Amino acid sequence: MSEETVQYTEDNIRSLDWKEHIRLRPGMYIGKLGDGSAYDDGIYVLLKEVLDNSIDEFVMGHGKTIEINIRENVVKVRDFGRGIPLGKVVDCVSKINTGGKYDSRAFKKSVGLNGVGTKAVNALSSHFLVESVREGKIKAATFEKGELIDDAKIVESTGRKGTKTTFIPDSSIFNDYHFKLQHVEKLIWNYCYLNTGLTIYFNGQKYHSEHGLKDLLEANINENKRYPVIHLLGEDIEVAITHTNAYGEDYYSFVNGQYTTQGGTHQAAFREAYVKVIREFFGKDYDAVDVRAGLVAALAVKVMEPVFESQTKTKLGSADVGPDGPTMRTFVLDFLKTKLDNFLHRNTDVATEIQKRILQSEHERKDLAGIKKLARDRAKKASVHNKKLRDCRIHYSDSKNDKAPDSTIFITEGDSASGSITKARDVNSQAVFSLKGKPLNCFGLTKKVVYENEEFNLLQAALNIEEGLEDLRYNKVVIATDADVDGMHIRLLLITFFLQFFPELVKNGHLYVLQTPLFRVRNKKETYYCYSQTEKQDAMDKLSGKPEITRFKGLGEISPDEFKFFIGDSIRLDPVVLGKDEQISELLDFFMGKNTPERQEFIIENLKVEKDRVEEEEVA
């Protein structure tokens, strides 16, 4: 190596201003970027950062209504709180470590304590406008990519007090992004559940909750409840609990209104405390796995100066409730020992149902014990990480905080398809699992089949989800099948497998379907990959002469070089999302149960709709 290449002088040292640093390293401030297909993609973090400020106003008793409007990627958020002090409007959105939340007298138990949130939104937006109204006056400031371009004077105003923020995420940072309304609605509903009395209007539609976390569970449980939701309220803590017959555990945990999707100390404290209280109530040393089997719970705590494990605040790290308060473990345990124990003594029918669910799990676990050992031995002999699985180097479970790698596993069928993806993938963050033929239709079967069926057993081992999602190895589990009848059938069978045995994987937004192009349209100079008839026609119109058109029938027909494009920065993923009112058992029974006249009618009607759509596209 030459001396010139290893020189290290003053010229190598750079100082970035606040906006340059955020734009250069956006992941440090908002986590991943994404294109809007996933619930935790960057554009939703931007919306959340702005909303958090409005929510904090409501929590402090200022303004009961928030208005949100999203049209063509233009986001507007209007609250009716106190409004940013007019002389500090520019500073609050453009100076790091500047904000009212450093003063605990103005904001108590707030989410945003780092003075970064709206600055990140400002820096990562091609257009950012903030307007504050208070004391009969208004102050506005306009930015582009964090650069102040219009610092308007303070003028008189007849508008209601509060703050309005308008922003457009920068398309040069968020490539080909789009807001999915179901993700925005999920975010809004969580705010409403956690703030009873708050009303949010999103694109004119009203969102409001009267019963907090009880409403949250009622809306999100996709399975029949074993008993009505237990709803417990205390000072700075709220809990809702029920059980279903589903496998595993399912939690919705929050800190100061922040949805901690990866849990943290409060959720760990709840899981431990719940088992302890149940054991003491029944006077039985039940296995913790059985006590929590089928448990669905929501937990919200309010903490002074919470410590999160990264800027995006999806995992709580605080061990204490406050600087001078009890430990989180003691706080949650004391609450449940009093409230839950009292409830169970007063509601013996609910206590009986909980015990029945525990005994059911205990019986199933013991019945599976021998089979699970044989299945593990078989998985080792099959060398799952060498034969079925082409693994990647980093995994979602590698990190204990919410900066865990955004790793992906593609589940595909056949040697040609898996071979193409394997050659094209990013070996650092993308893995490939190859199925052998069509998987079993597991509808109506017990979890015993997961261990007896080789494909399911090896898939479960590859994902590392036998004991739940805590050690899930991949953030995105992507079903990658051919765009034909067989491919659609395999896709449906895999979705059935996850809904039947690992519903929390779907509920927590980890399951996706890979969209691959149906056509390639090209001439000697340009190539277009088209995902629909409409895109094909548009490509043909753009190319002069008679372009070459290729119809991809299977993944194996797409070369590895082309696949790099489809699973790289331009990847298209459709998240598998459960509708708010959809029951998993009813959904699976309809689509995967015995053939019924209702299902036949549904298929025929939807085939007619699809045929009409294709014909309309071809005419257009």
Secondary structure, DSSP 8 states (H G I E B T S, - for coil): --TGGG---GGG-----HHHHHHH-THHHHS----SSSTTSHHHHHHHHHHHHHHHHHHTT--SEEEEEEETTEEEEEE-SS---GGGHHHHHHSTT-SGGGSTTT-SS-S--SS-HHHHHHHTEEEEEEEEEETTEEEEEEEETTEEEEE---EE--S-SEEEEEEEE-TTTSTT----HHHHHHHHHHHHHHSTT-EEEETTEEEE-SSTHHHHHHHH--S--SS--EEEEETTEEEEEEE-SSSS-EEEEEETTEE-TT-BHHHHHHHHHHHHHHHHHHT----HHHHHTTEEEEEEE--SS--BSSTT--SB--SBSSTTS-BHHHHHHHHHHHHHHHHHHH-HHHHHHHHHHHHHHHHHHHHHHHHHHHHHHHHHHTTTTTTTEE--S--GGG-SSTT----EEEEEESHHHHHHHHHHS-TTTEEEEEE-S-----TT--THHHHHSHHHHHHHHHHT-TT-STT-S-SEEEE---SSHHHHHHHHHHHHHHHHH-HHHHHTT-EEEEE--SEEEE-SS-EEEESSHHHHHHHHHHS-S--EEEE--SGGGS-HHHHHHHTTTT-EEEE----TT--HHHHHHHHHSS--HHHHHHHHHHHHHHHHHHHHHHH-
